[in-house]
Amino acid sequence: MPRVQIAGLSRPLIFFLVPTIFLGLLLLPGCVTPSGEDPSPRNSQGSIDLVAYVVVDQLRADLLDRYDPVFTGGFARLRAEGHRWVNATYDHAQTSTSPGHATATNGVHPHRHGLVGNSWMERTENGWESVYALRDLGSPVVGFPELEGRGPANLDRKGFADWLTEANAGSRVVSLSGKDRAAIAMAGHVPGHVYWLDGEVAHFLTSEYYRSEYPEWVDRFHRDEFPRIWSDTVWHSQVPDWAAGLSRPDTFPYEGDGINTYFPHWAKNEVEDLSSEAELGAWRERGPYPDKATLALARIAVQELELGMRNAPDYLALALSQVDRVGHDYGPRSREQLDNLIRLDRGLGEFMDFLDREVGEGRWMMALTGDHGVIDLPEARAEAGLDGRRITPAESEELLQSAEAAAGAAGDDPLARARAAAQAALTQDWIEDAFAWEDLLSGQPADSLQALFLHSYHPDRALGPLGHLGVAIRTVEGAYSGRYPAGTGHGSPYYFDRHVPFILMAPGVPSGMSEERVSIVDLAPTVAHLMGIPTPNDLDGRVVLP
């Protein structure tokens, strides 16, 4: 703040200025006005030079509490130095990777940003076609033209990266992940440095939407550092003996392939053809290695691009994917997930220490959330006395056939067909609710869960097994109709699939915990506020500060 010079002024003028200056100090950024509103962004003085925006795939909020005793790195630091909103949820029904990452960085629900699922069905002149969320046929993958193009063509909104670069022409955007649908969703439409790991080709990829070639530092990473990370053929547990009881026993039969359900995990036992680099890469892709590679590449990106070290604020998106992959195979309370989270905690902590050294303490901030939660293994739920049921492929096929038959018998009217299909779906004892989308759109939601479905609706992108019939379904709580006969997943509107962390560690934000009800659409506008950048005036989210 500029100095106020009062020497030589008359005494009446001094008496006028002193209370005026005092009132001005009260209204500085970070102070509260008499109306209770924060009048300006906290970073209006330009103190935050880098935002590290971290989304951990499938990080259900309670896992940070359950495994807290074993954390000593990044998770421990975030909980100690950051501010946590413990009642944070996604507020859409289709809880999966693409919708989650886009919602966390766009400030609107999926029905508005367009990525309503990881994939969906679209009607074409040749019938219904499955479309991958980040398919972009006009953006070939650089160096791998045989792969389908990737880019933000289906993302209908601008997000945090767009807001930042529009406000600051010199800002740089880097988005890194083990998954394309995460890296691209967080980067938005900005042609920055966007890379995702493909385990089978053992390479971080990008598309021509973002760059025409890989920069030298990415090639150097693949040559010098990546082979050390990507050479393991044994996954050993690093869970200390005293912490083993935090997880389930290491021999639960509904994990993985049902046979190799315990440590150590050997590639020689779990890979059919050890001479195939693609198969070995797919095996490594299911363990802790991609997150380690992502954080290693992030360090090089910070140094090479001087992130947070120039005259414009920068954005580093880190979409860490392995909690999801390990969780799908083994479940959130498995020994494998505990080991994976210990490694991630350590890796995040080392990366945060690196930012302290390279960017400077107090010059960067971190926002952390998940993209969705997860249901415990249905058999584990049942063992714990909770509702838990795994739906067989035969039951899923019966649902589809009965709904299609009912729709066919209802004639040609689309609404009559959808209503008939919904009624047929309700005859299955594992379906809790089924309704025609048109009825929901034209009326009022019957309950709060139906309201969440509205945030996952797109008129041209049909979701779910009966989406092509104009029908949405909800399973009974505790039922899971994805992987069979082992593993687990997400995708429901239930609390265990929507409750995720919401943590900010930033200069000027006090550490602590808030029980205020917040939504993940609030994260992007809050981060933008802290960075001092304007946001669209039609967001679903709001600024939340302790």
C-alpha positions in Angstrom: 0.0 0.0 0.0 1.4 3.5 -0.8 2.7 5.6 2.0 0.4 8.4 3.3 2.3 11.7 3.8 0.6 14.0 6.4 3.5 16.3 7.4 2.6 19.9 6.8 -1.1 19.4 6.6 -3.5 21.5 8.7 -4.8 19.9 11.9 -8.5 19.8 10.7 -7.4 18.0 7.6 -5.4 15.5 9.7 -8.4 14.9 11.9 -10.4 14.1 8.7 -7.7 11.9 7.2 -6.9 9.7 10.2 -10.4 8.1 10.5 -10.6 7.9 6.8 -7.3 6.0 6.5 -8.4 3.8 9.4 -11.6 2.9 7.6 -9.7 2.2 4.4 -7.4 -0.2 6.3 -10.5 -2.1 7.4 -11.6 -2.4 3.9 -8.4 -3.8 2.5 -8.6 -7.2 0.7 -9.2 -10.0 3.2 -11.1 -7.7 5.6 -14.9 -7.9 5.9 -17.1 -5.0 5.1 -20.0 -4.0 7.3 -22.3 -6.0 5.0 -20.2 -9.1 5.6 -19.0 -9.3 2.0 -15.3 -9.5 0.9 -15.0 -6.4 -1.4 -12.1 -7.6 -3.5 -10.0 -10.6 -4.3 -7.5 -11.6 -1.6 -4.7 -11.7 -4.2 -5.2 -8.1 -5.5 -1.6 -7.4 -4.4 -0.4 -10.2 -6.7 1.1 -12.4 -3.9 0.2 -15.8 -5.3 2.3 -16.7 -8.4 1.3 -20.3 -8.9 -1.8 -22.3 -8.2 -1.4 -26.1 -7.9 -4.8 -27.5 -8.6 -4.9 -31.1 -7.5 -7.8 -33.5 -8.3 -7.2 -37.0 -6.9 -9.4 -39.5 -8.8 -11.8 -41.5 -6.6 -10.6 -39.8 -3.4 -13.6 -40.3 -1.1 -13.5 -37.7 1.7 -13.6 -40.2 4.6 -10.4 -41.9 3.3 -8.3 -39.0 4.5 -9.8 -39.4 8.0 -9.5 -43.2 8.0 -5.9 -43.3 7.0 -4.8 -40.1 8.8 -2.6 -41.8 11.3 -0.2 -43.0 8.6 0.1 -39.7 6.7 3.2 -37.7 7.2 3.6 -35.9 3.8 1.2 -33.9 1.6 -2.1 -35.0 3.0 -0.8 -34.3 6.5 0.4 -30.9 5.6 -2.8 -30.0 3.8 -4.8 -31.0 6.9 -2.5 -29.1 9.2 -1.9 -25.9 7.2 -4.9 -25.8 4.9 -8.6 -25.1 5.4 -11.0 -28.0 5.0 -14.6 -28.0 4.2 -15.8 -31.4 5.4 -19.3 -31.2 4.0 -18.4 -30.9 0.3 -20.1 -32.9 -2.4 -20.6 -33.1 -6.1 -24.2 -32.4 -6.9 -24.8 -34.4 -10.0 -25.9 -38.0 -10.4 -23.4 -39.4 -12.9 -20.3 -39.4 -10.7 -17.3 -40.3 -12.9 -14.0 -38.9 -14.1 -14.8 -36.5 -16.9 -17.8 -34.8 -15.2 -15.8 -34.5 -11.9 -12.7 -32.9 -13.3 -14.6 -30.5 -15.5 -16.9 -29.5 -12.7 -14.1 -28.9 -10.3 -12.4 -26.5 -12.6 -15.4 -24.9 -14.4 -17.7 -23.9 -11.6 -20.8 -25.3 -13.3 -22.6 -28.6 -13.2 -22.2 -31.2 -16.0 -25.4 -30.4 -17.8 -23.9 -27.0 -18.5 -20.2 -27.8 -19.3 -21.3 -30.8 -21.4 -19.1 -33.6 -20.1 -21.9 -35.5 -18.5 -20.1 -38.9 -18.5 -16.9 -40.6 -19.5 -18.8 -41.6 -22.6 -22.4 -41.4 -23.8 -24.6 -42.4 -26.7 -25.4 -40.0 -29.5 -28.0 -40.5 -32.2 -26.6 -40.5 -35.7 -28.0 -41.2 -39.2 -26.8 -44.8 -38.7 -28.3 -45.2 -35.3 -26.9 -44.8 -31.8 -23.2 -44.3 -31.5 -20.9 -44.4 -28.4 -18.9 -41.2 -28.0 -15.9 -40.9 -25.7 -16.1 -37.6 -23.7 -12.8 -36.2 -24.9 -12.9 -37.5 -28.4 -11.8 -34.8 -30.8 -11.3 -36.2 -34.3 -9.8 -33.0 -35.5 -7.0 -33.2 -33.0 -4.7 -36.2 -33.7 -2.4 -37.5 -30.9 1.1 -36.2 -31.6 3.5 -38.9 -32.6 0.8 -41.6 -32.4 -1.6 -41.0 -35.4 -3.1 -44.5 -35.0 -4.8 -43.3 -31.7 -8.1 -41.5 -31.8 -7.8 -37.8 -31.5 -8.2 -36.1 -28.2 -9.2 -32.5 -27.2 -11.9 -30.3 -25.6 -14.3 -30.4 -28.5 -17.1 -31.7 -26.3 -16.4 -29.3 -23.4 -19.0 -26.5 -23.8 -17.7 -24.0 -21.2 -14.6 -22.1 -20.4 -13.0 -23.0 -17.1 -10.3 -21.8 -14.7 -7.4 -22.0 -17.2 -9.4 -19.9 -19.6 -10.3 -17.3 -17.0 -6.6 -17.0 -15.9 -5.1 -16.6 -19.3 -7.8 -14.2 -20.4 -7.0 -12.0 -17.4 -3.2 -12.5 -17.7 -1.8 -12.9 -21.2 1.5 -14.1 -19.9 0.1 -16.9 -17.7 1.2 -20.4 -18.5 -1.0 -23.5 -18.2 0.2 -27.0 -17.5 -2.1 -30.0 -17.0 -0.7 -33.4 -16.3 -2.4 -36.7 -15.5 -2.4 -40.5 -15.9 -5.7 -40.1 -17.9 -6.5 -38.0 -21.0 -10.0 -37.2 -19.8 -8.6 -35.7 -16.6 -5.8 -33.7 -18.1 -7.9 -32.2 -20.9 -10.9 -31.5 -18.7 -8.7 -29.5 -16.3 -6.9 -27.6 -19.1 -10.1 -26.5 -20.9 -9.6 -24.8 -24.2 -6.2 -23.2 -23.5 -3.5 -24.5 -25.8 -0.9 -25.0 -23.1 1.2 -27.9 -22.0 -1.3 -30.8 -21.6 0.1 -34.3 -21.2 -1.4 -37.6 -20.2 0.2 -41.0 -19.7 -0.7 -44.0 -21.8 0.7 -47.0 -20.0 0.6 -49.3 -23.0 2.8 -47.1 -25.2 4.8 -45.9 -22.1 4.6 -42.3 -23.1 3.0 -39.0 -22.0 0.9 -37.9 -24.9 -0.6 -34.7 -26.1 -2.7 -33.8 -29.2 -2.4 -31.3 -31.9 -5.0 -29.1 -30.3 -2.4 -28.2 -27.7 1.0 -28.6 -29.5 2.4 -29.8 -32.8 5.4 -31.6 -31.2 6.8 -32.6 -27.8 9.2 -30.0 -26.2 12.7 -31.0 -25.6 12.2 -31.3 -21.8 9.4 -33.8 -22.2 11.6 -35.9 -24.6 14.4 -35.7 -22.1 12.1 -36.9 -19.3 11.1 -39.9 -21.3 14.7 -40.7 -22.1 16.4 -40.1 -18.7 13.8 -40.3 -15.9 10.8 -42.2 -17.0 12.5 -45.6 -17.5 13.5 -45.7 -13.8 9.9 -45.2 -12.8 8.4 -47.5 -15.4 10.7 -50.5 -14.9 9.3 -52.2 -11.8 7.8 -55.6 -12.1 7.0 -56.1 -8.4 4.7 -54.0 -6.3 5.8 -54.4 -2.7 3.7 -53.1 0.2 5.1 -50.1 2.2 2.4 -50.3 4.8 4.1 -50.4 8.3 3.0 -53.3 10.5 1.4 -51.1 13.0 -0.9 -49.5 10.4 -2.1 -52.8 8.7 -5.2 -52.8 10.8 -6.4 -49.5 9.1 -7.3 -51.6 6.0 -9.1 -54.9 5.5 -7.0 -58.0 5.7 -4.9 -58.5 2.6 -6.6 -61.6 1.3 -10.2 -60.5 0.4 -11.4 -62.8 -2.4 -13.4 -60.1 -4.3 -10.3 -58.0 -5.2 -8.3 -57.9 -8.4 -8.5 -61.1 -10.4 -9.8 -63.0 -7.4 -6.5 -64.9 -7.2 -3.7 -62.4 -6.8 -5.3 -60.4 -4.0 -2.4 -59.8 -1.7 1.1 -58.3 -1.6 3.6 -58.6 -3.2 2.0 -58.3 -6.6 4.3 -59.8 -9.2 4.0 -59.0 -12.9 5.1 -62.6 -13.7 2.0 -63.8 -11.9 -0.5 -61.3 -13.3 0.7 -60.6 -16.9 0.0 -63.2 -19.5 2.8 -62.3 -21.8 5.9 -60.9 -20.1 7.5 -60.2 -23.5 4.8 -57.7 -24.3 5.7 -54.2 -23.3 2.1 -53.2 -23.8 0.9 -55.8 -21.3 3.6 -54.9 -18.8 2.6 -51.3 -19.3 -1.0 -52.1 -18.6 0.0 -53.9 -15.4 2.1 -50.9 -14.2 -0.8 -48.6 -15.1 -2.9 -50.4 -12.4 -0.4 -49.7 -9.6 1.2 -46.6 -8.0 3.6 -45.8 -10.8 1.6 -43.3 -13.0 1.2 -40.9 -10.1 4.9 -41.1 -9.4 5.6 -40.3 -13.1 3.1 -37.5 -13.2 4.7 -35.7 -10.1 8.2 -36.3 -11.6 7.1 -34.6 -14.9 5.5 -31.8 -12.9 8.8 -31.0 -11.3 10.5 -30.7 -14.6 7.6 -28.6 -16.0 7.9 -26.1 -13.0 11.7 -25.7 -13.6 11.7 -25.6 -17.4 8.7 -23.3 -17.8 9.6 -21.2 -14.7 6.1 -21.6 -13.3 5.4 -19.1 -10.6 8.7 -17.4 -11.2 7.8 -14.7 -13.7 5.6 -11.7 -13.9 2.3 -13.5 -14.4 0.5 -16.1 -12.3 0.6 -19.7 -13.6 -1.7 -22.7 -13.4 -0.5 -26.3 -12.7 -3.2 -28.9 -12.9 -2.4 -32.3 -11.4 -5.0 -35.0 -12.0 -3.6 -37.9 -10.0 -5.3 -41.1 -11.2 -4.1 -44.1 -9.2 -6.5 -44.0 -6.3 -9.2 -44.7 -8.9 -7.4 -47.5 -10.6 -6.3 -49.2 -7.4 -9.8 -48.6 -5.9 -11.5 -50.2 -8.9 -9.4 -53.3 -8.6 -9.2 -53.7 -4.8 -11.7 -51.3 -3.1 -11.2 -48.2 -0.9 -10.4 -50.1 2.3 -8.0 -52.6 0.8 -4.4 -53.0 1.8 -3.4 -52.0 -1.8 -5.3 -48.7 -1.5 -3.7 -48.0 1.9 -0.2 -48.6 0.4 -1.1 -46.4 -2.7 -2.3 -43.5 -0.5 0.9 -43.7 1.7 3.0 -43.4 -1.5 0.8 -40.5 -2.8 1.0 -38.7 0.5 4.7 -39.0 0.4 4.9 -37.9 -3.2 2.7 -34.9 -2.7 4.7 -33.8 0.4 7.9 -34.0 -1.5 6.4 -32.0 -4.3 5.1 -29.3 -1.9 8.6 -29.0 -0.4 9.9 -28.7 -4.0 7.5 -25.8 -4.6 8.7 -24.1 -1.4 12.3 -24.2 -2.7 11.6 -23.4 -6.4 8.7 -20.9 -6.2 9.1 -19.8 -2.6 7.1 -20.3 0.5 3.9 -18.2 0.5 4.1 -17.6 -3.3 2.0 -20.6 -4.3 -1.3 -22.1 -3.3 -2.8 -25.6 -3.5 -6.4 -26.6 -4.0 -7.2 -30.3 -3.5 -10.4 -32.3 -4.2 -11.5 -35.6 -5.7 -13.5 -36.1 -8.9 -16.0 -38.6 -7.3 -16.1 -41.2 -4.5 -16.6 -44.9 -4.6 -18.8 -47.7 -3.2 -17.0 -50.3 -1.0 -16.8 -53.7 -2.5 -20.5 -55.0 -2.3 -19.3 -58.2 -0.5 -17.4 -56.1 2.0 -20.5 -54.0 2.7 -22.5 -57.1 3.2 -19.9 -58.5 5.6 -20.1 -55.2 7.6 -23.8 -55.5 7.9 -24.6 -52.9 5.2 -26.7 -53.3 2.1 -24.4 -54.7 -0.6 -25.1 -56.6 -3.8 -23.2 -57.2 -7.0 -25.3 -57.2 -10.1 -24.5 -60.0 -12.6 -24.2 -59.4 -16.3 -27.2 -61.6 -16.8 -29.3 -59.3 -14.6 -28.0 -56.2 -16.5 -29.0 -57.9 -19.8 -32.4 -58.8 -18.4 -33.0 -55.1 -17.5 -32.1 -54.0 -21.0 -34.2 -56.6 -22.8 -37.3 -56.1 -20.7 -37.1 -52.3 -21.1 -36.6 -52.5 -24.8 -39.4 -55.0 -25.2 -41.8 -52.8 -23.2 -40.8 -49.7 -25.2 -41.4 -51.6 -28.5 -44.9 -52.7 -27.3 -45.8 -49.1 -26.4 -45.9 -47.9 -30.0 -44.2 -44.9 -31.7 -44.7 -42.1 -29.2 -41.3 -41.4 -27.6 -42.8 -40.5 -24.2 -45.1 -43.5 -24.1 -42.1 -45.7 -25.0 -39.9 -44.2 -22.3 -42.6 -44.5 -19.6 -43.2 -48.1 -20.5 -39.4 -48.8 -20.4 -39.2 -47.2 -17.0 -42.0 -49.3 -15.6 -40.4 -52.4 -16.9 -37.1 -51.4 -15.2 -38.9 -51.0 -11.9 -39.8 -54.7 -11.9 -36.1 -55.5 -11.3 -35.6 -55.7 -7.5 -32.2 -53.9 -7.8 -33.7 -50.8 -9.4 -34.8 -48.2 -6.9 -36.0 -45.6 -9.3 -36.6 -45.3 -13.1 -38.2 -42.4 -14.9 -38.6 -40.8 -18.3 -36.3 -37.9 -18.7 -39.1 -35.9 -20.4 -41.3 -36.3 -17.3 -38.5 -35.1 -15.0 -37.7 -32.1 -17.3 -41.3 -31.0 -17.5 -42.3 -31.5 -13.9 -40.7 -31.4 -10.4 -38.2 -33.8 -9.0 -39.8 -36.4 -6.8 -36.9 -36.2 -4.4 -33.4 -34.8 -3.9 -31.8 -37.6 -5.8 -33.9 -36.9 -8.9 -32.8 -33.3 -8.7 -29.2 -34.5 -9.0 -30.1 -36.2 -12.3 -31.0 -32.9 -13.8 -27.4 -31.8 -13.4 -26.3 -34.8 -15.5 -28.8 -34.3 -18.3 -27.8 -33.3 -21.8 -30.4 -33.5 -24.6 -28.0 -34.9 -27.2 -25.9 -37.2 -24.9 -27.7 -40.2 -23.5 -26.4 -41.8 -20.3 -26.8 -45.2 -18.8 -28.0 -48.5 -20.1 -31.5 -47.1 -20.9 -30.5 -43.6 -21.9 -31.2 -44.4 -25.6 -34.8 -45.1 -24.5 -35.1 -41.7 -22.8 -34.9 -43.3 -19.3 -32.7 -42.8 -16.3 -32.3 -45.4 -13.6 -31.0 -45.5 -10.0 -30.0 -48.7 -8.4 -30.8 -49.5 -4.8 -28.2 -48.2 -2.4 -25.4 -50.7 -2.0 -25.9 -52.4 -5.4 -23.2 -52.2 -7.9 -23.6 -53.2 -11.6 -20.2 -52.4 -13.0 -17.3 -54.9 -12.6 -18.0 -58.5 -12.2 -17.1 -60.8 -10.4 -14.6 -58.6 -8.4 -13.7 -55.0 -7.9 -15.9 -52.0 -7.5 -16.7 -48.5 -8.9 -18.9 -45.4 -8.7 -21.4 -43.6 -10.8 -24.4 -43.2 -8.5 -25.9 -40.2 -6.8 -25.4 -41.7 -3.3 -23.3 -39.9 -0.7 -20.4 -42.3 -0.9 -20.0 -41.4 -4.6 -20.3 -37.7 -4.1 -18.5 -36.8 -0.9 -15.0 -35.7 -1.6 -12.3 -33.4 0.0 -12.4 -29.7 -0.4 -9.1 -28.2 0.9 -7.4 -24.9 0.2 -3.9 -24.1 1.4 -3.1 -20.5 0.4 -1.6 -17.3 1.8 -4.3 -15.4 3.8 -6.5 -18.5 4.2 -6.5 -19.6 7.8 -6.0 -23.3 8.6 -8.9 -25.1 10.2 -12.1 -26.8 9.3 -15.6 -25.6 8.3 -18.7 -27.7 8.5 -20.5 -25.3 6.1 -22.3 -27.2 3.3 -20.4 -26.5 0.0 -20.5 -27.9 -3.5 -17.5 -28.7 -5.7 -18.8 -26.1 -8.2 -17.7 -23.6 -5.5 -14.0 -24.5 -5.8 -13.1 -22.8 -9.1 -14.7 -19.4 -8.3 -13.0 -19.5 -4.8 -9.6 -20.2 -6.3 -10.1 -17.5 -8.9 -11.0 -15.1 -6.2 -7.8 -15.9 -4.3 -5.8 -15.5 -7.5 -7.5 -12.1 -8.2 -9.0 -13.0 -11.5 -12.6 -12.3 -12.7 -15.0 -15.1 -13.4 -18.2 -15.4 -15.5 -21.3 -14.0 -13.8 -23.4 -17.1 -14.5 -21.6 -19.8 -12.5 -23.4 -22.3 -10.4 -20.7 -22.0 -7.8 -19.9 -19.2 -5.4 -16.9 -18.0 -3.4 -16.6 -19.7 -0.1 -14.0 -18.5 2.4 -13.5 -19.3 6.1 
